[in-house]
Structure formats: C-alpha cells, structure tokens
Amino acid sequence: MDKYNDIINLPHYTSPKRPRMSMLDRAAQFSPFAALTGYDAAVKETARLTEERVELDEYEKGALDMQLQIIREHLKEHPEVTIMYFQPDTRKAGGAYLSLNGRVKKIDDYEKCVILTDQQKIPIEDIVSLDGKIFKSIQNTII
C-alpha cells in the first residue's frame, strides 16, 4: 500500500471538456457481443412447430367437389363461405391450417383456385373444408 499513498485519497478525475458518461452507456461498453450471429434465429426456427398435411379420402374429396359446384351455381350472389385450408410452410416441412371467411368472387378452373372478393386466392388442392349458409339452405331444400 505504501507505493499508492500519494494518490489513494485524491478526488476522481473529471474532464473539463467532455461530459461524464452515464452508467447505462458505461455498462454497454462491457455488454456481451453476439459471437454467433443468427444462431438465436436458427434455434427459434427449429423450435417452431408446423402441422403435417392431412390427405382427404375419396368421400371427403367428393363432398368438397359438390360444395364447390354449389358455389359455382351461385357465383352471381357472391356467397359467403368459411374456408379451412392448408398453407404450406416456406421454410420447413409441414405448414399450418388456416380458416378464412369471405365472399367468393370466382372459381378459376385454369389456376385451380378459389378467388374471394378481396382478391385472395386459395388453391383448391389445399382446401380441407367449406362451410356457409349457402350449404345449409341447399341442404334444407333437399330434405
């Protein structure tokens, strides 16, 4: 301790030219850096869950075809339907099942998709189920 006796009790130096650094800025100098950039994003992407696509059987495909035909017959009315469909994931295997409510504008046989009045396109091969008042009113007239 004898060699520091001359400076041990001196006041802390403060620069007359520069303002004192805040504690937050001082702490930021010593914060850890990301040595593996992108690693956290890769871990989150791997942990993100996707659902497997379920293949419809012939009976379910036939029922969907009948519902699409009913919609075709009532396109002038722009029937409101709820469409449940599979959206494939762009980054990994699988995807997600989504439900969309809207009015059908057109069924495009060339592109094989259902086009809603808000211009959203849903591929027919991705549709799992259709629901709406149009199907209930048709069903009531059949019974």
N, C-alpha and C positions, 0 to 999 in steps of 0.2 A: 504493500500500500504506500510505502514511502516514496516511490517514484511518481505517483499521481497526486500527491498532496497539493502541489501548486495549482492544479486545475479542478480538483474534485468539487470545490464549493463555488465555482464560477457560475454565473447565470447562463441559461441556454441561449445560444446564438440565434438571433432573428435578423434576417436580411432586410436592409432598408429599402432595397429595390424591388423585391418580389414579395407578394402576399403569402401568408402561411398556408400550406396545403391542408385541405380538410381531411378529417380522419377517414372518410369514405374513399377519397382519392388515394390516400396513402395505402389503405388496405387493398385497393385494386391493383397496386403495383405488385403485390405478393400473392394475388389470387392464382389458382392453378390454371394452366392453359390446357386446351384440348389437344393432346398429343395424337389421338386417333380421331381426326375429323371425319364425321359421317358414321362413326361406329354406333352412336346412340340411335340414329335414324335407322340403321340396318337392324339393330336389335328390336326396335319398335315394329318395323315392317315384318320381321319374322314372327313376332308375337301376335300380330294382327290376325284375327280369325276370319276365315271365309267358309261359306257353306258349299257343299257338294251339290251339283246339279242333279235333280231327280228326273229320270226319264218317265214320261207318261206311257201308260199302257194303251192298247188299241181302243178300248172303251172310252177312256178319258180323251183321247185324240178325236174320236168320233163326236163326243159331246161338244168339244170346243169347235169343231167344224160346223156343227149345227148352230151353235151360238153365233159364230161369225156370219153364217148365212142369214140368220135373223137380223143381224146388224146391217148386212148388205141391203136387205129388203126395206129397211127403214132409214137409210142414209140421209134422205131429204130432211128428216126430223132431227138429225144430229143427236142420236140417242146418248144419254149419259150412262157411262159404264165405269165400273171399278175393275181395273186390270191388274192382276198379280202376275209378275213376270220375273225371270231370272236375268240379272245383269252380271255378265262375266267380269271378273277382276282383271285389270290390265297388267298387273304386276306379278300375280302368282296364280296357282291353280285354284279353281273354285270361283266363288262370286257371292252375290247377295240376292235375296228375294225382296223385291220392292212392290209396293202397291201404289197405284196411280189412279186418281179419279179425274175423269174428264169427258168431254163430248167428242164423239167420233165424227171426223170430217170425211175420211176416205179409207178404204181398204185397198192398198196398192198391191195388185197381184204380180206386177213386174218386180218390184223390190221386196215383195213378200213381207209387208209391214202394215201396221195399223197407224194411221195418221190422225192425230187429235186436232181440234180446232186451234189449239195454241201451238201448232206445228211440231209437237213432239212425235217422234217416230218410235214405235215399238215393234221389233221383229216378231213375226207370228210364231216362229220356232221357239222363241223364248217365253211365250205366254203359257202360264200354268193354269189360270182360271179367269173367268169373266163373270161379273155379277152386275145386276142393274134392274131397274123397274121394268125395262122392256121385256126381259125374260120372264118376270113374274106375271105380267099382263098377258103374254102369249100363253103361258102355262095355264092361267085361269080360263082362257077361251078354249083350250084343248080339253080341259076337264069338263 
